[in-house]
């Protein structure tokens, strides 16, 4: 059997799986029929892997709130379902999450929350354990790929046993690290019979008051379960040091302090007070090792357990490593070899031929204040484009641009010397931008809104979305007509523009910011990673180039400066022949190489 393939014929196999793949495998083995979610690193591959397993139905939802609400419908109808999202996606899904904690579920309902310590691909650090405690729903926290599979299966059992949504917490280290997993056959779970129960699912105040008491009783039952479950385990070694930890941090602790006694929490909420006190009684000192948050420290100290601070403080932010854990206890691990000196920096950049590049170049030339959004186009904030001035959350670009225009309308002392432009991608617009644009239209706002429609969800790996109509599992879908949608809101100035055309881009932006009414420009051109059309590379004619740097200021990774002549240089192995740079050369120094490569 090839590595990464799953034996779906009923036998057990050993496979190399990431944490994300293992969570999908565990859901499949648990008999989950449906998977829903929104792509977001580090969770994305979970639903993609689930969608490839036999007998599953999977789809990308427009956003996490819709995904969780749809999942509740699946669960209510009687089928087990998995919902996947990253930590900030839980914010979007928090509205239904808090009420599902009251309604309970039908068939098992499991939500994966993938956290991102060190913010490798996120705008903030969050600890999703706080959501589990806030909503009072159980959360399981695996520490490796095997546990990711096993704990996900257990989560479905817990969900049905206690009539609750169950959460599984991952982090970037677990999500993307691969290890050997023994996979098994799928449990054939019969569909639960749906019976109408308004008292359970209609959350009007009279019913909610009754369900609140159900939540209280369920919490007591879950605490009793936490006291006896093997999801939590004590590992007694050297009794002078006792460490409480969970998840991927457990692996860091075991590597850094192999002789220490450990209480490994596989159930992040609720905690088992009696077992934790018993562990504390067996060791001389109790330490808590956790990253980005004091979740355990706060809750365990509140139980009256004496917790000792580490000799050296753990970092308050970022992902832990064995070296950081060892240092906190006054020890040292062998360090990594020093990096070779003199290596050139490799800052992130928009791809060669990216259709967003000229839009940002022209916005910078306009001196616009750009309220940006979440996506690969956020890279427009970096030099040399340096054209994005705020990025907060999905859909915030449009809302914030509207807010800046409101400030100008209520006080003429507010600086109005620069145009305000909202820039948002097609997938993000479908996720959270539609209601923001509706707000501007409804309230008579006059912002300029730019939708960068590159026909995909680019940053997370070219997934489909409602705008391009491409579904996760190849099924016939419908694509959103952006122009028609905007016009249906009463917006008259809506135009489609080719962003690869510098003149058209410049003209459209200038006309839009000069207008007195709300304007929407849809810059439509496919992502170069989806439509890989490579034309003949361009070259620089040294006899014509004066080294002005206009082309280099586009930030294309294929263009650099010759250190000897000071002229521009185009790397033919990176150039895809898009022609963006040639449109900004006033000296006709950039042209196609001939097919024969002649000068």
CORTASUL-V176787 format. One line per field, one symbol per residue. ss: DSSP state (@ for helix, = for strand, . for the rest). phi: phi as a letter, one per 40 degrees, with the letter a starting at -180 (. if undefined). psi: psi as a letter, one per 30 degrees, with the letter a starting at -180 (. if undefined). A space follows every 50 residues. Layout:
ss->???
phi->???
psi->???
This chain:
ss->............======@@@@@@@@@@@....====......@@@@@@@ @.....====...@@@@@@@@@@@@@@...======@@@@@@@@@@@@@@ @@@.....=======.............@@@@@@@...==....@@@@@@ @@@@@@@@@@@....======@@@@@.======..............@@@ @...@@@@@@@@@@@@@@@@@@@@@@@@....===..=========@@@@ @@@@@@...======.===...@@@@@@@@@@...===......@@@@@@ @@...................@@@@@@@...................... ......@@@@@@@@@@..===....@@@@@@........=.....@@@@@ @@@@@@@@@@.........======@@@@@@@@@@@@@@@@@.....=== ===...=.....=..................@@@@@@@....=====... .@@@@@@@@@@@@@....======.............===.......... .@@@....===......===..........@@@@.....===.......
phi->.ccgcbccchccbbbcbcdcccccccccccgccbbbibcacbcdcccccd ccccgbbaacccacdcdcccccccccchbcabbbacdcccdcccdcdccc dccgbbcdbbbcbbcbdgfcaacabbbcdccccccgbcbbbcbacccdcc ccccccccdccbfacbbbbbadccdbcbacbccbccccccccccbcadcc bcccdccccccdcccccccccccccccbccccacbcbcccbbbbaafccd ccccccbccccbbcccbcacccdcccccccccbcbbbbbabgabdcdccc cccgccbcccdbccccbgccbdccccccbgbbbdcccccccgcccbccac cdgdccccccccccccgccbccaciccdcccccccfbbbaabacgcdccc ccccccdcccacccdbcbcbbcbacccccccacccccccccccgcbcbbb bcccgacccchgccacccgccccdbcbbcccccccccccgcccbbbbccc ccccccccccccccccbcbbbccbacdcccbcccccccbbcccbcbgcgc ccccgcccbabccccgccbbcccbcbgcgccccbccbfcbacccdcgcc
psi->klkfkkjggflklkljkleeeeeeeeeeffgkfkklakkkkgfefeeeee ffkkglkkkkleleeeeeeeeeeeeefgkkkkkklleffeeegeeeeeef feealclkjkkkjjlikfhfhlflkljfeeeeeefhkkkkjlfaeeeeee eeeeeeeeeeeghlkkkkklleeeefkklkkjlalkkjkkkkkkkkiefe fjileeeeeefeeeeeeeeeeeeeeeffkgekkkjkcjffkkkkalbfee eeeeeeiffkkkjjjfjeklljeeeeeeeefflekklkjlkflheeeeee effgkkkkkkekklkfllklleeeeeefgglklkllkklklgkklikklk lkgkffeeeeeeeeefgkjjjaaklffffffllfehgkfkjeljffeeee eeeeeeeeffjffkkgfkkkkkkkleeeeeeffeeeeeeeeeghlhlkkk jjjggljeegghlllfefgjlekjlkakkkjeeeeeeffgkeiklkkjff jeeeeeeeeeeefflflkkkkjjjkkkffeiijkaklllkjffekghfge eeffgkffkakkfeffllkkjfffkghfgeeffgjfghfklkklffgl.
